[in-house]
Amino acid sequence: NTLQVIKIMLRSKLGDKADTILDIWIEGLKKIQDGEFSEDDAVDQFVRYIRLGCAQKGIELSEDDVDKVHFLVLSTLEKFINKRPKGY
């Protein structure tokens, strides 16, 4: 359900870039489950991961785009971090 909300929000705020960003977002969530992001700075690390992924795919994000992504990450990432298996 959370991913559906993210998808809708990304599309409304970032248009055509949304599908590529969502694919990168899902890959980042897999890394969270593997424990590759620390809880202390997970939001910043996750936003950097999305920015790098976009750059690698030729998607240019403006600072406004990054601000919108940051807001969505900030408001949703905790749900995924808290679902990680114990011990991370």
C-alpha positions in Angstrom: 0.0 0.0 0.0 2.8 2.4 0.8 4.4 1.8 -2.5 1.2 2.6 -4.3 1.0 5.9 -2.4 4.7 6.6 -3.3 3.9 5.8 -7.0 1.0 8.2 -7.1 2.9 11.0 -5.3 5.9 10.6 -7.5 3.8 10.7 -10.7 1.9 13.8 -9.5 5.1 15.6 -8.5 7.7 14.4 -11.0 5.7 13.3 -14.1 7.6 11.0 -16.5 10.5 10.5 -14.2 8.3 8.7 -11.6 8.5 5.2 -13.1 12.3 5.2 -13.2 12.5 6.7 -9.7 10.1 4.1 -8.4 12.3 1.2 -9.8 15.3 2.8 -8.1 13.3 3.2 -4.9 12.3 -0.5 -4.9 16.0 -1.5 -5.4 16.9 0.8 -2.4 14.3 -0.9 -0.3 15.9 -4.2 -1.0 19.2 -2.8 0.3 17.4 -1.6 3.4 16.2 -5.1 4.1 19.8 -6.3 3.6 20.9 -3.8 6.2 23.0 -1.6 3.9 21.5 1.7 5.2 22.0 2.7 8.9 18.9 3.9 10.7 20.7 7.1 11.8 21.1 8.6 8.4 18.8 6.3 6.3 16.9 9.2 4.7 19.9 11.0 3.5 21.6 7.8 2.3 18.4 6.7 0.5 18.0 10.1 -1.2 21.6 9.9 -2.4 21.0 6.4 -3.6 18.0 7.6 -5.7 20.0 10.6 -7.0 22.8 8.3 -8.1 20.4 5.8 -9.6 18.7 8.5 -11.6 22.1 9.9 -12.8 23.1 6.4 -14.0 19.9 6.1 -15.9 20.2 9.6 -17.5 17.4 11.1 -15.4 18.2 14.7 -14.4 16.7 15.8 -11.1 16.4 19.5 -10.3 16.9 20.6 -6.7 13.1 21.0 -6.5 12.7 17.3 -7.7 15.2 16.3 -5.0 13.3 18.2 -2.3 10.1 16.4 -3.4 11.8 13.0 -3.3 13.4 13.9 0.1 9.9 14.7 1.5 8.5 11.4 0.3 11.4 9.4 1.6 11.2 11.2 5.0 7.5 10.5 5.2 7.6 6.9 4.2 11.0 5.3 4.8 10.4 4.7 8.5 7.6 2.2 7.6 10.1 0.1 5.7 13.0 0.4 8.2 10.7 -0.8 11.0 9.8 -3.9 9.0 13.4 -5.1 8.8 14.1 -8.4 10.6 15.4 -8.1 14.1 19.1 -7.8 14.5 19.6 -5.0 12.0 
